[in-house]
């Protein structure tokens, strides 16, 4: 029984190290936000977010989308 716990704990430790080695998590800023509607891609605005130990506060959605056309 104890051997199973040791194997499980070791597996979790290894998974935690390898899970964050992906290049997706090493980017300095979040990925670009796009919307696809009827095979047409629209650029979206990114609001408030926290990414890679950095948090950015943005204006509310009404102000962010003030100059955008409705889809």
Secondary structure, DSSP 8 states (H G I E B T S, - for coil): -HHHHHHHHHHHHHHHHHHT-SGGGG-SS----EEEETTEEEE----SEEETTEEE----HHHHTTTS---
